[in-house]
Amino acid sequence: MSVLQKTVSAGLIATTLAIASVATSAPAAAHGRFWGGFAAGAVGGLIGGALAAGSQPYYGRPVYYYPDYLPPPRPRYCHMEWRHDYWGRGYRVEVCPR
């Protein structure tokens, strides 16, 4: 790093620390606001519960089962294939799927 980059980095770090030490947040004031929040949460819970209860359940087959119209996959076995090297000479290779 050059001297200029080090100086700019040190200045940014010092500025960040200075701003963070000066910046403060206002204290939380919840005087007299308990019942309004409680009522809003209760109403939201009732509405959400009504929406969830109104939905129809699905009693179908789980997703990971194969459908009735497709057979299950067959097991795969190793087989022999012809391959060719750089000079075009053929040779046989046993290929096994993973």
Backbone as CSV, one residue per row, in Angstrom:
resi,resn,N_x,N_y,N_z,CA_x,CA_y,CA_z,C_x,C_y,C_z
1,MET,0.835,-1.177,0.000,0.000,0.000,0.000,0.882,1.244,0.000
2,SER,0.414,2.241,-0.669,1.178,3.480,-0.699,0.869,4.309,0.549
3,VAL,1.664,5.361,0.742,1.492,6.228,1.901,0.137,6.930,1.831
4,LEU,-0.282,7.311,0.631,-1.565,7.979,0.463,-2.721,7.052,0.856
5,GLN,-2.665,5.803,0.433,-3.724,4.852,0.764,-3.775,4.604,2.274
6,LYS,-2.630,4.493,2.905,-2.595,4.279,4.353,-3.160,5.485,5.095
7,THR,-2.837,6.686,4.632,-3.327,7.900,5.271,-4.843,8.024,5.126
8,VAL,-5.348,7.761,3.932,-6.796,7.833,3.706,-7.514,6.777,4.542
9,SER,-6.969,5.558,4.610,-7.590,4.497,5.404,-7.618,4.869,6.879
10,ALA,-6.514,5.400,7.398,-6.465,5.800,8.804,-7.454,6.936,9.073
11,GLY,-7.587,7.874,8.147,-8.541,8.967,8.311,-9.978,8.479,8.322
12,LEU,-10.307,7.524,7.439,-11.659,6.971,7.413,-11.972,6.208,8.688
13,ILE,-11.013,5.455,9.192,-11.217,4.720,10.438,-11.428,5.686,11.597
14,ALA,-10.611,6.748,11.676,-10.746,7.724,12.749,-12.092,8.440,12.665
15,THR,-12.544,8.780,11.466,-13.831,9.440,11.288,-14.978,8.517,11.700
16,THR,-14.886,7.267,11.333,-15.923,6.307,11.694,-16.019,6.142,13.205
17,LEU,-14.892,6.019,13.874,-14.894,5.874,15.326,-15.408,7.138,16.010
18,ALA,-15.052,8.311,15.487,-15.519,9.561,16.091,-17.029,9.701,15.944
19,ILE,-17.557,9.392,14.782,-19.004,9.493,14.573,-19.739,8.465,15.423
20,ALA,-19.194,7.261,15.537,-19.849,6.224,16.329,-19.859,6.565,17.811
21,SER,-18.840,7.257,18.296,-18.823,7.602,19.716,-19.754,8.778,20.027
22,VAL,-20.014,9.638,19.054,-20.873,10.795,19.284,-22.344,10.452,19.065
23,ALA,-22.605,9.597,18.105,-23.988,9.264,17.760,-24.618,8.465,18.884
24,THR,-25.767,8.916,19.326,-26.507,8.204,20.363,-27.933,8.021,19.890
25,SER,-28.605,7.062,20.465,-29.998,6.833,20.098,-30.896,7.373,21.201
26,ALA,-32.103,7.704,20.846,-33.057,8.207,21.819,-33.536,7.044,22.684
27,PRO,-33.793,7.289,23.952,-34.265,6.200,24.805,-35.657,5.755,24.378
28,ALA,-35.924,4.491,24.543,-37.222,3.940,24.168,-38.275,4.395,25.165
29,ALA,-39.361,4.925,24.666,-40.445,5.382,25.520,-41.711,4.649,25.105
30,ALA,-42.160,3.747,25.941,-43.352,2.962,25.630,-44.454,3.243,26.635
31,HIS,-44.525,4.436,27.145,-45.522,4.781,28.146,-46.909,4.801,27.525
32,GLY,-47.810,4.008,28.074,-49.189,4.018,27.638,-49.434,3.384,26.280
33,ARG,-48.487,2.662,25.736,-48.657,2.075,24.414,-48.759,0.552,24.471
34,PHE,-48.854,-0.035,25.637,-48.868,-1.486,25.750,-50.132,-2.082,25.167
35,TRP,-51.293,-1.550,25.547,-52.546,-2.165,25.138,-52.805,-2.029,23.648
36,GLY,-52.324,-0.962,23.034,-52.493,-0.827,21.588,-51.726,-1.896,20.833
37,GLY,-50.484,-2.137,21.233,-49.686,-3.185,20.595,-50.235,-4.568,20.872
38,PHE,-50.723,-4.764,22.100,-51.315,-6.056,22.449,-52.555,-6.323,21.614
39,ALA,-53.391,-5.307,21.461,-54.621,-5.469,20.673,-54.297,-5.721,19.204
40,ALA,-53.298,-5.015,18.668,-52.926,-5.215,17.271,-52.406,-6.641,17.058
41,GLY,-51.621,-7.144,17.990,-51.117,-8.515,17.870,-52.225,-9.539,17.981
42,ALA,-53.174,-9.309,18.893,-54.283,-10.247,19.059,-55.170,-10.268,17.820
43,VAL,-55.475,-9.103,17.274,-56.304,-9.043,16.072,-55.582,-9.693,14.893
44,GLY,-54.314,-9.423,14.759,-53.539,-10.048,13.679,-53.498,-11.564,13.819
45,GLY,-53.353,-12.051,15.049,-53.353,-13.492,15.270,-54.693,-14.123,14.948
46,LEU,-55.781,-13.448,15.302,-57.106,-13.979,14.993,-57.355,-14.017,13.490
47,ILE,-56.971,-12.958,12.802,-57.173,-12.931,11.348,-56.297,-13.984,10.668
48,GLY,-55.055,-14.096,11.086,-54.171,-15.116,10.504,-54.660,-16.522,10.788
49,GLY,-55.168,-16.751,12.012,-55.703,-18.067,12.340,-56.940,-18.407,11.521
50,ALA,-57.785,-17.418,11.286,-58.977,-17.652,10.475,-58.606,-17.971,9.033
51,LEU,-57.614,-17.266,8.502,-57.181,-17.555,7.133,-56.564,-18.939,7.023
52,ALA,-55.768,-19.333,8.018,-55.135,-20.650,7.988,-56.159,-21.759,8.173
53,ALA,-57.177,-21.543,8.995,-58.188,-22.563,9.235,-59.106,-22.726,8.032
54,GLY,-59.269,-21.692,7.238,-60.159,-21.770,6.088,-59.563,-22.504,4.910
55,SER,-58.276,-22.729,4.896,-57.666,-23.409,3.764,-57.957,-24.904,3.835
56,GLN,-58.118,-25.530,2.685,-58.450,-26.951,2.620,-57.169,-27.777,2.716
57,PRO,-57.142,-28.809,3.549,-55.951,-29.655,3.630,-55.846,-30.552,2.398
58,TYR,-54.655,-30.910,2.047,-54.401,-31.779,0.900,-53.908,-33.114,1.426
59,TYR,-54.702,-34.146,1.212,-54.321,-35.479,1.672,-53.906,-36.322,0.483
60,GLY,-52.925,-35.890,-0.232,-52.467,-36.630,-1.399,-51.201,-37.415,-1.087
61,ARG,-50.678,-38.012,-2.106,-49.449,-38.779,-1.979,-48.281,-37.817,-1.813
62,PRO,-47.311,-38.124,-0.972,-46.155,-37.231,-0.810,-45.406,-37.029,-2.120
63,VAL,-44.673,-35.970,-2.193,-43.996,-35.581,-3.432,-42.918,-36.580,-3.828
64,TYR,-42.295,-37.237,-2.869,-41.165,-38.089,-3.196,-41.592,-39.457,-3.723
65,TYR,-42.896,-39.763,-3.807,-43.359,-41.014,-4.394,-43.420,-40.874,-5.907
66,TYR,-43.273,-42.003,-6.609,-43.418,-41.993,-8.052,-44.906,-41.993,-8.394
67,PRO,-45.301,-41.263,-9.409,-46.708,-41.290,-9.796,-47.095,-42.685,-10.326
68,ASP,-48.379,-42.940,-10.386,-48.855,-44.260,-10.790,-48.541,-44.579,-12.244
69,TYR,-48.462,-43.575,-13.100,-48.291,-43.838,-14.514,-46.833,-43.994,-14.925
70,LEU,-45.878,-43.787,-14.028,-44.470,-43.995,-14.349,-43.923,-45.159,-13.547
71,PRO,-43.213,-46.080,-14.200,-42.612,-47.172,-13.433,-41.414,-46.651,-12.647
72,PRO,-41.029,-47.332,-11.592,-39.836,-46.904,-10.864,-38.599,-47.051,-11.747
73,PRO,-37.568,-46.288,-11.501,-36.382,-46.363,-12.369,-35.710,-47.726,-12.264
74,ARG,-35.184,-48.177,-13.395,-34.493,-49.469,-13.417,-33.089,-49.298,-12.864
75,PRO,-32.562,-50.351,-12.249,-31.168,-50.255,-11.800,-30.227,-50.218,-13.004
76,ARG,-29.191,-49.472,-12.884,-28.235,-49.344,-13.992,-27.047,-50.262,-13.733
77,TYR,-26.586,-50.844,-14.801,-25.464,-51.761,-14.708,-24.291,-51.244,-15.533
78,CYS,-23.130,-51.789,-15.285,-21.937,-51.423,-16.058,-22.052,-51.993,-17.468
79,HIS,-21.466,-51.305,-18.416,-21.462,-51.776,-19.789,-20.127,-51.397,-20.430
80,MET,-19.860,-52.015,-21.570,-18.604,-51.766,-22.278,-18.851,-50.770,-23.408
81,GLU,-17.897,-49.861,-23.601,-17.962,-48.897,-24.691,-16.627,-48.870,-25.418
82,TRP,-16.700,-48.500,-26.701,-15.482,-48.305,-27.483,-15.071,-46.840,-27.380
83,ARG,-13.819,-46.619,-27.092,-13.251,-45.266,-27.076,-12.068,-45.235,-28.044
84,HIS,-11.622,-44.068,-28.386,-10.479,-43.917,-29.296,-9.441,-43.022,-28.643
85,ASP,-8.184,-43.383,-28.806,-7.112,-42.571,-28.249,-6.760,-41.449,-29.220
86,TYR,-5.680,-40.755,-28.941,-5.278,-39.588,-29.715,-4.990,-39.943,-31.174
87,TRP,-4.481,-41.150,-31.422,-4.099,-41.557,-32.766,-5.214,-42.308,-33.484
88,GLY,-6.395,-42.436,-32.859,-7.519,-43.072,-33.522,-7.632,-44.563,-33.277
89,ARG,-6.788,-45.120,-32.454,-6.864,-46.558,-32.166,-7.984,-46.809,-31.167
90,GLY,-8.806,-47.802,-31.445,-9.929,-48.101,-30.588,-9.544,-49.005,-29.417
91,TYR,-10.202,-48.808,-28.307,-10.033,-49.685,-27.153,-11.350,-49.700,-26.390
92,ARG,-11.549,-50.771,-25.621,-12.799,-50.942,-24.890,-12.620,-50.459,-23.448
93,VAL,-13.693,-49.862,-22.919,-13.682,-49.344,-21.561,-14.970,-49.795,-20.866
94,GLU,-14.872,-50.217,-19.622,-16.057,-50.537,-18.844,-16.577,-49.253,-18.197
95,VAL,-17.829,-48.898,-18.451,-18.421,-47.668,-17.955,-19.501,-48.056,-16.946
96,CYS,-19.365,-47.526,-15.732,-20.343,-47.797,-14.681,-20.933,-46.459,-14.225
97,PRO,-22.268,-46.310,-14.278,-22.865,-45.052,-13.807,-22.744,-44.919,-12.310
98,ARG,-22.708,-43.696,-11.850,-22.565,-43.466,-10.400,-23.895,-43.422,-9.735
